[in-house]
């Protein structure tokens, strides 16, 4: 079956693709590898290797190169494959839509799908011309040409009488064919040309200048090899994605002397980039940073520190210890714990008295005007104290300040001081959450430019606010302090006694969406699918989840790990897979249930297999003594005595952030079930895909799909076997497309499913899933 690769590079790195297929050296082929070797391995970064003829356009730094200055490491590259029988067009009869077709010219025609008339099927493309303009056309990109070969494009066109211009077919950059000569009936027109590239733009153009209201219907468009149009084929060409990634480098080497320059490149998919990025912070830190603060102090420095650094990336000054009033007191960095999920120490504020002690403060850079939000996490059992203050450094504490504190009843209060004016407001009637109960709480305050204050405590933002009016001067605040407040004029003070961390500040007019911050910091577990979605958002990724799951993951499983490992942790707890898509810049989480009872996508016979068929029955997949370990939990061991007696003890345990000991135990049981005595297996299936009648189906196969092999020759253990695809290697050339699938038995994933024939007889031929 005719096929051709399409290789494109996004030179400006903005999703604008340039076809470079004509420069691909076919002798080397395009080699793609994705997935893993077997079901015990982790998914590895996918790779694509190919060699390009280099006339200078692929040489980094060459000013005369056609793609200069964009030939840089990390450029996106993709490979797609077009397959057709006769017609090379991907949308020739418009039965569903007008996909692939676009309007061109200085006055764009309108393109719509029409069922008013049709040559083939029930629809056609209606082109409504505008008045005049240069180069009006309806066009489509066609791939798969061989340079120097002759091709013919044909189409049926219906030009109504009454002045609508005749139309022609043509190829951009080449020429056009003879204009239509019939009105009020479909007429077939054509144009024959010699391909000068691996892709061309085919278009329908008016023969004379059109006027608004002029029309033409176009249908049964065909592009085929040869010097004449043959019978129209409605079997459109299809394009399938094979790889998407980034080029690591653009080397230049010479073959057969200096006359032939080549660039042999290797690209890797999204997984490599995720594995090389800086380690993630804790989920709580990542969530607070995701809201893009102007200043953010985790206060997670170790014991002995005298200041806390800004991690917002805005380069704010550190929050240093200072004496608020009198003498004595301490701020002890690294002496306590903040929220249980941040994996960081926190400072303890221990004043000498309510009016004497130490705090920390930082002068803020940047604009000082406008509304703002400040917040922090805290834990205390002492009432009547202030914990977070914003003020003006120029006038000192007695000038202008705004202090968040705790009322005598343990609820939130806000004290505004301007010169000698005091205004104290309590929020117990709006949000009466007690703060002085020794537990971790999150508090945020939105201060508007008009002097209104809206609180957020834990998971609730108040629907009402308190008005402080002109005593609040948001245009003056440029110093942020934590640990308490003392008015130099009156001597009034209320110094914080407790643990405080994650001080956050941003000049913004609306309250941020704190829900994800709260869920990350309050110590609750979440499902693997929710964690996957959270990680994708934090990393700026698009994520797709296949299947569903309610399995829970530990609340802290990201800090200190590369993004790729954080995603793999999710897959590990889920007992599923995570991998990079081959068609889009996204990651895929495949839940374990996605494999359960999966029906075969294709059925192949032994004669379809290219290389020798080989059975394997080695001890590599054996696992009969499994101990699973999780941080903060019990070690869970499961064994199979019969298997151990037969083969000896074979470990298969792991360490994952399971949310409970029960989850770790269930996973160990599942591993032993599958690994105690694995049956003989076929580990590789190689196909000359492009010569198979099922080529289109083969191109659609991806990880975890099931291939059924039938008619397996004697003396195979079985005559029919279903296999999961774990990974594959493929080589694409113009003459042959070879694919070698790495496979594992699908039988272990045939599990009990209530109400489903063949899977609902518990204990008969199925088992309970993990």
C-alpha positions in Angstrom: 0.0 0.0 0.0 1.5 3.4 -0.9 2.8 5.3 2.0 5.2 8.2 2.7 6.6 9.8 5.8 6.1 13.5 6.5 8.9 15.1 8.6 8.3 18.7 9.8 10.3 21.0 12.1 8.9 23.9 14.1 11.7 26.3 13.4 10.2 29.3 15.3 9.1 27.0 18.1 5.5 28.4 18.0 3.6 25.5 16.3 4.5 26.7 12.8 5.7 23.6 10.9 8.1 23.5 8.0 8.1 20.3 5.8 11.7 19.0 5.5 10.8 15.5 4.1 12.6 16.1 0.8 15.9 16.3 2.7 15.4 13.0 4.6 17.9 10.4 3.4 15.7 7.4 2.6 18.7 4.9 2.6 18.9 5.3 6.3 15.2 5.3 7.0 13.4 6.9 9.9 13.8 5.0 13.1 11.4 5.4 16.0 11.4 3.8 19.4 8.6 4.2 22.0 7.5 2.5 25.2 9.3 -0.2 27.1 10.9 -3.6 26.6 8.4 -5.6 28.8 5.8 -5.1 31.5 8.3 -4.8 34.3 10.3 -1.9 32.8 9.5 1.8 33.1 8.5 3.7 30.1 11.6 5.4 28.6 11.8 8.6 26.6 10.8 7.9 23.0 13.4 8.6 20.3 13.5 9.2 16.5 16.6 9.1 14.4 17.1 10.1 10.8 19.7 11.5 8.5 19.2 14.7 6.5 20.9 15.9 3.3 22.4 19.2 4.4 23.0 22.0 1.9 23.7 24.3 4.8 20.1 24.8 6.0 20.6 22.4 8.9 24.0 23.9 10.0 23.8 25.8 13.3 25.1 29.3 13.1 25.5 29.4 9.3 24.1 32.8 8.3 23.5 31.8 4.7 21.5 28.7 5.7 17.9 28.7 4.6 16.7 28.2 8.2 19.1 30.5 9.9 19.0 31.6 12.8 16.5 29.0 13.9 18.7 25.9 13.7 19.0 25.4 17.4 19.0 22.5 19.9 15.6 21.7 21.3 13.6 22.5 18.2 10.3 20.6 17.9 10.1 17.9 15.2 7.4 15.5 14.3 6.9 12.6 12.0 3.6 11.7 10.5 2.8 9.0 7.9 0.4 9.3 5.0 -1.2 6.2 3.5 -3.4 5.9 0.5 -4.7 3.5 -2.1 -5.3 5.7 -5.2 -6.4 9.1 -4.0 -3.7 11.0 -2.1 -6.2 13.6 -0.8 -7.3 13.5 2.9 -10.7 15.0 2.3 -11.9 14.6 -1.2 -15.7 14.5 -0.9 -16.7 16.6 2.1 -19.1 14.0 3.5 -18.3 15.0 7.1 -16.7 18.5 6.9 -14.3 20.7 5.1 -11.3 19.7 7.2 -7.9 20.4 5.5 -9.3 22.9 3.1 -8.6 26.6 3.5 -9.3 29.9 1.8 -6.5 32.0 0.2 -6.2 35.4 -1.4 -6.4 39.1 -0.5 -10.2 38.7 -0.6 -10.9 35.3 1.1 -13.7 33.2 -0.4 -16.1 31.5 2.1 -15.8 27.7 2.3 -18.7 25.7 3.6 -20.0 22.1 3.3 -23.1 22.0 1.2 -25.7 19.3 0.6 -27.4 21.3 -2.1 -25.7 19.3 -4.8 -23.0 16.6 -5.0 -21.2 14.5 -7.5 -20.2 11.8 -5.0 -22.1 11.1 -1.8 -24.4 13.7 -0.3 -22.2 16.8 0.1 -19.7 19.0 -1.7 -17.6 22.1 -1.0 -19.3 25.4 -1.7 -16.9 28.2 -2.5 -18.5 31.6 -2.3 -16.2 34.1 -4.0 -15.7 37.7 -2.9 -15.3 40.7 -5.1 -11.9 41.0 -6.9 -8.7 40.6 -4.9 -5.5 38.8 -5.7 -5.1 35.1 -5.7 -8.5 33.9 -4.4 -8.6 30.2 -4.0 -9.8 27.1 -2.1 -6.7 25.0 -1.3 -5.5 21.9 0.5 -2.0 20.6 1.2 -1.2 17.2 -0.3 1.6 15.0 1.0 3.4 11.9 -0.3 4.9 13.1 -3.6 8.1 11.7 -5.1 10.2 14.5 -6.6 10.4 14.1 -10.4 7.3 11.9 -10.8 4.1 12.9 -12.7 0.8 13.3 -10.9 -2.7 14.4 -11.9 -5.2 16.4 -9.8 -8.8 16.2 -10.9 -12.2 17.5 -9.5 -15.8 17.8 -10.4 -16.9 21.4 -10.4 -20.4 22.9 -10.7 -20.4 26.5 -11.9 -23.9 28.0 -11.9 -25.0 30.2 -14.8 -25.5 33.9 -14.2 -22.0 35.2 -14.3 -20.1 33.0 -11.9 -16.6 32.6 -13.4 -15.2 29.3 -14.7 -12.6 27.7 -12.5 -9.3 25.9 -12.8 -7.2 23.4 -10.9 -3.6 24.2 -10.2 -0.6 23.7 -7.9 0.9 26.6 -6.1 4.3 27.5 -7.5 3.8 25.4 -10.7 0.8 26.2 -13.0 -2.9 25.7 -13.6 -4.9 23.5 -15.9 -7.7 24.3 -18.4 -10.7 26.2 -17.2 -14.1 24.6 -16.9 -16.5 25.1 -19.8 -19.9 23.9 -18.5 -22.5 25.6 -16.3 -25.4 24.2 -14.3 -23.9 20.7 -14.3 -20.9 18.9 -12.8 -17.9 18.8 -15.1 -14.6 17.1 -14.4 -11.5 19.2 -14.9 -7.8 18.2 -14.3 -4.2 19.3 -14.2 -1.1 17.2 -14.7 2.2 18.2 -13.2 5.7 17.0 -12.2 6.3 17.0 -8.5 9.1 19.3 -7.3 8.7 18.6 -3.6 7.3 15.9 -1.3 4.3 18.1 -0.7 2.3 20.5 -2.8 -0.7 22.9 -2.3 -3.5 22.0 -4.7 -6.1 24.7 -5.3 -9.2 25.7 -7.1 -9.1 29.3 -8.6 -11.5 31.4 -10.6 -10.5 31.9 -14.3 -11.6 35.6 -14.2 -12.1 38.1 -11.4 -15.1 37.1 -9.3 -17.8 39.2 -7.7 -19.5 38.8 -4.4 -22.3 36.2 -4.9 -20.5 34.1 -7.5 -20.1 30.5 -6.5 -18.8 27.1 -7.4 -19.4 23.6 -6.0 -16.4 21.3 -5.8 -16.6 17.6 -5.3 -14.8 14.2 -5.9 -11.3 15.8 -5.9 -8.5 13.3 -6.6 -4.7 13.5 -6.7 -3.1 10.4 -8.1 0.1 9.2 -9.7 0.1 9.2 -13.5 -0.5 11.5 -16.4 -4.3 11.2 -16.5 -7.3 11.1 -14.2 -8.7 7.7 -13.5 -12.0 6.7 -11.9 -12.6 8.7 -8.8 -11.9 6.8 -5.5 -13.6 7.9 -2.4 -11.1 6.2 -0.1 -9.3 9.2 1.2 -5.7 9.2 2.3 -5.1 9.1 6.1 -2.4 10.7 8.1 -1.2 9.1 11.3 1.1 10.5 13.9 4.3 8.5 14.6 6.4 10.8 16.7 6.7 14.2 18.3 9.7 15.4 20.2 12.7 17.8 20.1 16.0 17.6 18.4 19.0 17.3 20.8 21.6 18.7 18.4 22.2 19.4 14.7 25.6 17.8 13.9 27.2 18.0 10.5 29.4 15.3 9.0 30.6 14.5 5.5 30.3 11.2 3.6 32.5 10.1 0.7 34.6 13.2 1.0 33.6 16.8 1.3 31.0 16.6 -1.4 28.1 15.1 0.6 27.2 16.8 3.9 24.8 15.0 6.2 23.1 15.8 9.5 22.2 12.7 11.5 19.9 13.8 14.2 18.2 12.2 17.1 15.1 13.6 18.7 13.5 12.6 22.0 10.0 13.0 23.2 8.6 15.1 26.1 9.9 12.6 28.7 13.5 13.5 28.3 12.8 17.2 28.9 10.7 16.3 32.0 13.6 14.1 33.3 16.1 16.9 32.9 14.2 19.8 34.5 15.0 21.0 38.0 13.5 19.0 40.9 10.1 20.0 41.9 9.4 21.6 45.3 6.8 20.3 47.6 3.2 20.4 46.2 2.4 23.1 48.7 5.3 25.3 47.5 4.5 24.6 43.8 0.9 25.6 44.4 1.8 28.8 46.1 4.3 29.6 43.4 1.7 28.8 40.7 -0.3 31.8 41.8 2.7 34.0 40.8 3.4 36.0 44.0 5.5 39.1 44.1 7.2 37.8 47.2 7.1 34.4 48.7 9.1 33.2 51.8 8.7 29.5 52.8 10.8 30.2 55.9 12.1 26.6 55.5 15.7 27.4 56.3 17.6 25.2 58.6 18.5 25.8 62.2 20.9 28.7 62.8 19.6 30.8 59.9 19.0 34.4 60.6 16.9 35.2 57.5 14.5 33.6 55.1 14.9 33.9 51.3 12.4 34.9 48.7 11.6 32.0 46.3 9.1 33.9 44.1 11.8 34.5 41.5 11.2 38.2 41.6 14.4 38.8 43.6 12.9 40.4 46.7 15.1 41.0 49.8 15.2 38.3 52.4 13.1 38.4 55.6 15.7 39.0 58.3 15.4 38.7 62.1 15.0 42.1 63.9 14.2 43.2 67.4 10.6 44.4 67.4 10.6 45.9 70.9 12.5 45.8 74.2 15.0 42.9 74.4 14.9 39.1 74.4 12.8 36.7 72.6 13.8 34.6 69.6 13.0 33.5 66.1 14.3 29.9 65.8 14.6 28.8 62.2 14.5 25.1 61.6 13.0 24.3 65.1 9.4 23.2 64.2 7.3 21.8 61.4 4.9 23.8 59.2 2.1 22.2 57.2 2.7 18.5 57.2 2.9 18.2 53.4 5.7 20.6 52.7 8.6 18.5 54.1 10.2 21.7 55.3 11.1 23.0 58.8 9.5 26.2 60.0 10.6 28.9 62.5 9.3 29.2 66.0 8.5 32.7 67.2 9.0 32.9 71.0 8.7 36.5 72.3 10.0 37.4 75.8 6.5 38.8 76.4 3.6 40.1 74.4 5.4 43.5 74.1 9.1 42.4 73.8 10.6 40.0 71.3 11.8 39.5 67.7 10.3 39.2 64.3 11.4 39.0 60.7 10.9 41.6 57.9 11.8 42.5 54.3 11.6 45.6 52.3 9.6 45.1 49.2 10.8 46.2 45.8 8.6 47.2 42.9 5.5 49.3 42.7 3.8 50.2 46.0 0.4 51.3 44.8 -2.8 49.2 44.4 -4.7 46.4 46.1 -2.8 43.4 47.4 -3.1 40.0 49.1 -1.0 38.8 51.9 -1.1 35.4 53.6 0.7 32.7 55.5 0.4 29.4 57.3 0.5 29.4 61.1 0.0 27.4 64.2 -0.4 28.8 67.7 -2.3 28.4 70.9 -1.9 32.0 72.1 -4.6 34.5 71.5 -4.4 38.3 71.3 -1.3 38.3 69.1 -0.4 39.7 65.6 1.3 37.5 63.1 1.6 39.3 59.7 2.2 43.0 59.2 2.5 45.2 56.1 3.8 48.8 56.6 5.7 51.7 55.2 9.5 51.7 55.8 9.8 55.4 55.3 7.6 56.4 58.3 8.4 53.5 60.5 5.9 51.3 62.4 4.2 54.4 63.8 3.5 55.7 60.3 1.1 53.4 58.3 0.7 49.7 59.0 -1.8 47.0 58.7 -1.6 44.0 61.0 -3.3 40.6 60.9 -3.7 39.1 64.3 -5.8 36.9 66.6 -8.7 38.1 68.7 -9.1 37.1 72.4 -11.7 34.5 71.2 -9.1 33.0 68.8 -10.6 34.4 65.6 -9.0 36.7 63.0 -8.7 40.5 63.5 -7.1 43.3 61.4 -5.6 46.4 62.9 -5.1 49.5 60.8 -2.8 52.3 62.0 -2.3 55.6 60.2 -0.3 58.1 62.2 -2.3 58.2 65.5 -5.5 56.7 64.1 -6.4 53.1 65.0 -9.1 51.0 63.5 -9.5 47.4 64.7 -11.9 45.0 63.0 -12.8 41.4 63.9 -13.9 38.8 61.4 -15.6 36.5 63.9 -19.0 37.4 62.5 -17.8 36.8 58.9 -15.4 33.8 59.3 -15.4 32.6 62.9 -12.8 29.9 62.4 -10.7 29.6 65.5 -7.0 30.1 64.8 -5.5 29.6 68.2 -6.1 25.9 68.5 -2.6 24.6 68.0 -3.4 23.4 64.4 -2.1 24.5 61.1 -4.2 27.1 59.4 -3.9 29.1 56.2 -4.9 32.7 56.3 -5.0 35.2 53.5 -6.3 38.8 53.3 -7.3 40.8 50.2 -7.0 44.5 50.8 -8.7 46.7 48.2 -7.6 50.1 47.2 -10.8 51.5 48.8 -9.9 50.1 52.2 -12.0 46.9 52.2 -10.5 43.7 53.7 -11.7 40.2 52.7 -10.4 37.2 54.6 -9.7 33.6 53.6 -9.2 31.0 56.3 -8.3 27.4 55.4 -10.8 26.4 52.7 -13.2 29.3 52.9 -13.2 32.8 51.5 -15.6 35.2 53.1 -18.5 36.5 51.0 -18.4 39.8 52.9 -15.6 42.2 53.8 -14.9 44.8 56.4 -14.4 48.4 55.4 -11.5 50.3 56.9 -11.8 53.3 54.6 -9.1 55.9 54.4 -7.0 54.5 57.3 -5.7 52.0 54.8 -3.3 53.5 52.4 -2.4 50.8 49.9 -0.1 53.2 48.1 2.3 53.4 51.0 3.0 49.8 52.0 6.5 48.6 51.1 7.7 46.5 54.0 6.4 43.0 54.9 6.9 41.7 58.5 6.0 38.6 60.4 6.0 37.8 64.1 4.1 40.8 65.5 3.5 44.5 65.7 4.5 47.3 68.0 3.3 50.9 67.6 6.3 53.2 68.5 4.0 56.0 69.5 1.8 54.3 72.0 4.0 51.3 72.9 1.1 48.9 72.1 2.4 45.5 71.0 1.2 42.0 70.5 4.0 39.7 69.4 3.3 36.3 67.8 4.0 33.2 69.8 3.9 30.1 67.6 5.0 28.6 64.3 4.7 30.6 61.1 5.7 29.8 57.5 5.0 30.3 53.8 4.6 34.1 53.9 3.0 35.2 50.5 2.4 38.6 49.0 1.1 39.9 45.7 -0.3 43.1 44.4 -3.6 42.0 42.9 -7.1 43.3 42.9 -8.9 39.9 43.5 -8.5 37.0 45.8 -6.5 34.2 44.3 -8.0 30.7 43.9 -6.6 29.1 47.0 -8.4 25.8 46.8 -5.4 23.9 45.4 -3.1 25.5 48.0 -5.3 24.3 50.8 -5.7 20.8 49.4 -1.9 20.6 49.0 -1.2 21.8 52.5 -3.9 20.2 54.7 -2.5 16.6 54.6 -5.3 14.9 52.8 -4.7 12.3 50.1 -6.1 12.5 46.6 -6.7 10.1 43.8 -3.9 9.3 41.3 -6.0 10.9 38.5 -6.4 14.1 40.5 -2.6 14.1 41.3 -1.8 13.6 37.6 -4.0 16.5 36.7 -2.4 18.7 39.4 1.1 17.9 38.3 0.2 18.6 34.6 -1.2 22.0 35.6 1.8 22.9 37.8 4.2 21.8 35.0 2.3 23.6 32.3 1.6 20.3 30.5 -1.5 19.0 28.7 -2.5 15.7 30.2 -4.8 12.9 29.1 -6.2 10.2 31.4 -7.2 6.9 30.0 -9.5 5.0 32.2 -10.5 5.9 35.8 -9.3 5.2 39.3 -10.1 6.1 42.9 -6.7 4.9 44.2 -5.2 7.4 46.6 -1.7 8.7 46.7 0.3 10.2 49.5 -0.2 13.9 50.0 3.5 14.6 49.6 5.1 12.9 46.7 6.7 15.5 44.6 9.3 17.5 46.7 12.9 17.0 45.5 12.0 14.9 42.5 12.4 15.6 38.8 9.0 16.2 37.1 9.3 12.9 35.3 9.8 11.0 38.5 6.8 12.8 40.1 4.7 11.5 37.2 6.2 8.1 37.5 5.2 8.0 41.2 1.6 8.5 40.1 1.8 5.6 37.7 3.6 3.5 40.3 0.9 3.9 42.8 -1.8 3.4 40.2 0.0 0.3 38.8 -0.6 2.0 35.4 1.6 3.7 32.8 2.6 7.3 32.1 4.1 8.2 28.8 4.4 11.0 26.2 1.9 11.1 23.4 3.2 10.6 19.9 0.7 13.0 18.4 0.6 16.0 20.7 2.8 17.7 23.3 1.1 16.0 26.2 1.5 13.2 28.7 -0.8 10.3 29.1 -1.7 8.6 32.3 -3.1 5.1 31.6 -4.9 3.7 34.6 -4.5 0.1 35.3 -8.2 -0.5 34.5 -7.5 0.6 31.0 -5.9 -2.8 30.4 -8.6 -4.9 32.1 -10.4 -7.2 29.7 -9.2 -5.1 26.7 -10.5 -6.5 23.5 -8.0 -7.2 20.7 -7.5 -4.3 18.3 -6.3 -6.6 15.5 -6.0 -10.3 14.8 -2.9 -11.6 13.0 -1.9 -15.0 11.8 1.6 -16.6 12.0 2.0 -15.8 8.3 1.6 -12.1 9.0 4.7 -12.1 11.2 7.9 -11.1 9.4 10.7 -12.6 11.5 10.9 -15.9 13.2 8.3 -16.4 16.0 9.9 -17.1 19.3 8.4 -18.3 22.6 10.1 -17.4 25.9 9.8 -19.1 29.3 12.7 -17.6 31.3 12.7 -16.5 35.0 12.9 -12.7 34.3 9.2 -12.0 35.1 9.2 -14.2 38.3 8.1 -12.4 41.5 7.1 -14.6 44.4 8.5 -12.8 47.4 7.4 -9.2 47.3 7.9 -6.6 50.0 6.5 -3.2 49.3 7.7 -0.2 51.3 6.3 3.2 51.8 7.5 6.2 53.8 5.8 6.4 57.1 4.1 3.1 56.7 4.6 -0.6 57.3 6.6 -2.9 55.0 4.1 -5.3 53.4 5.3 -8.7 52.4 3.5 -11.3 50.2 5.0 -14.7 49.2 3.9 -17.7 47.2 5.3 -20.8 48.9 4.7 -23.1 45.9 6.5 -20.8 43.6 9.4 -20.3 46.0 9.8 -24.1 46.4 9.9 -24.5 42.7 12.1 -21.5 41.6 13.6 -20.0 44.8 12.7 -16.6 46.2 12.5 -13.9 43.5 12.0 -10.4 44.8 9.6 -8.0 43.0 8.9 -5.3 45.5 9.1 -1.6 45.2 8.8 1.7 47.2 5.9 3.9 46.2 4.0 6.8 47.8 0.9 4.7 48.5 -1.6 6.4 50.7 -2.1 3.5 53.1 -0.6 0.1 54.1 -3.6 -1.6 52.6 -2.8 -0.1 49.2 0.8 -1.3 49.5 -0.4 -4.8 50.5 -2.9 -5.0 47.6 -0.1 -4.1 45.1 2.2 -6.7 46.6 -0.6 -9.3 46.2 -1.2 -8.3 42.6 2.6 -8.6 41.8 2.7 -12.1 43.3 -0.4 -13.2 41.4 1.1 -12.2 38.1 4.7 -13.2 38.9 4.4 -16.5 40.9 4.5 -18.7 37.7 4.3 -16.6 34.5 3.3 -18.8 31.5 5.3 -19.0 28.3 5.2 -15.8 26.4 5.9 -14.2 23.0 7.9 -11.1 23.7 8.2 -9.7 20.2 6.1 -9.5 17.1 7.6 -8.1 13.9 5.5 -7.0 11.0 6.2 -5.7 7.5 3.3 -3.4 8.2 3.0 -1.6 4.8 2.4 -4.8 2.9 -0.5 -6.0 5.2 -4.1 -5.4 4.2 -4.6 -4.4 7.8 -1.9 -1.6 7.5 -4.4 1.1 8.7 -5.2 -0.8 11.8 -1.5 -1.5 12.6 -0.8 2.2 12.4 -3.4 2.9 15.0 -1.9 0.5 17.6 -0.4 2.1 20.6 0.8 1.1 24.1 -1.4 -1.4 25.9 -3.5 -2.3 22.9 -4.0 -6.0 22.4 -2.9 -8.0 19.4 -4.4 -11.4 18.9 -2.2 -14.1 17.3 -4.1 -17.0 15.8 -3.0 -20.2 14.0 0.2 -20.4 16.0 2.2 -23.3 14.6 2.9 -26.6 16.3 4.4 -27.2 18.8 3.4 -23.8 20.3 1.9 -24.1 23.9 -1.3 -22.6 22.6 -2.7 -21.9 19.1 -4.1 -18.5 20.0 -2.7 -15.8 22.2 -3.6 -12.3 23.1 -0.7 -9.9 23.7 -0.4 -6.4 25.2 1.9 -3.9 23.3 4.5 -2.6 25.7 6.6 -0.7 23.2 7.7 -0.8 19.6 10.6 0.0 17.2 9.8 1.0 13.7 11.7 1.9 10.6 10.0 3.9 7.9 11.3 4.2 4.3 9.5 4.9 1.0 9.5 1.2 0.1 8.8 -0.5 3.4 7.5 0.2 6.9 8.7 -2.3 9.5 7.3 -2.4 13.1 8.6 -4.6 15.9 6.2 -4.7 18.9 7.5 -5.6 22.4 4.7 -7.7 23.9 3.5 -9.3 27.1 0.6 -11.7 27.8 -2.8 -10.1 28.1 -4.3 -13.0 30.2 -3.2 -11.6 33.6 -5.4 -8.6 33.0 -8.5 -10.7 32.4 -10.3 -9.8 35.6 -13.7 -10.2 37.2 -16.3 -7.7 35.9 -19.8 -7.7 37.4 -22.6 -8.4 34.9 -20.3 -9.0 31.9 -20.6 -12.4 30.2 -17.3 -14.3 30.3 -15.9 -12.0 33.1 -18.6 -12.3 35.8 -18.0 -15.8 37.0 -15.8 -15.2 40.0 -13.4 -18.0 40.7 -14.1 -19.7 37.4 -11.9 -18.1 34.8 -11.2 -14.7 36.2 -9.9 -13.0 39.3 -10.4 -9.8 41.3 -8.5 -6.9 39.9 -6.0 -4.9 42.0 
